[in-house]
Amino acid sequence: MKNLNEFESLNETELTEINGGCGICDFIEDVTDAIIDAAMAIVEFALTVGEK
């Protein structure tokens, strides 16, 4: 997961240069956001189940 943190620390200008300005940047950002949202939902569910 170290690579993900390094990836997130890059600013959008650097990402655009790396990817040649194509639409992959937005795609990766959307996928990353979706993974984070899913992980948070799982944690929330686990905490709810754990309380019962």
N, C-alpha and C positions, 0 to 999 in steps of 0.2 A: 504493500500500500504506500510505500515511500514515494513511488513514482507519481501517484495521484496527488500527493501533497505538493510535490515539485511542480506538477502540471497546473494546479490551482494557483500557485504563486506567480505564474507568468501573467503579465497583463495582456489585454486583448490585442494590442498592437503586435506584440511578439507572436501571439498565436496566429494572427493573420499572415505575418511574414512566413512562419513555419509552414502553414498550410496553403500558401499561395493565394490567400484571399477567397478560397472557394467555400461552399456551404458546410463543409465538414465541421467547422468551428461551432456553429449553432447546433448541429446535430450532436456533437460530443457534449456540449453544455446541457442540452435537453436530456440526454441519456444520463449524465452525471446527476442532474437534478432529480430525475425519476428514481435513480438508485438510492439517493439520499432520502427522498420521501418514503420510499418503500422500507428502508432500514429503520427510519423513525417510527413508522406505523407498526413494524414488527416489535420494536422495543416497547412501544406504548401498549401493544396487545399483551406482551409478556408480563409487563408490570401489572396490568389489570388482572390477568389470570393469577399472577403470584399473590395478589392481595386476597383472593378468595380462599 
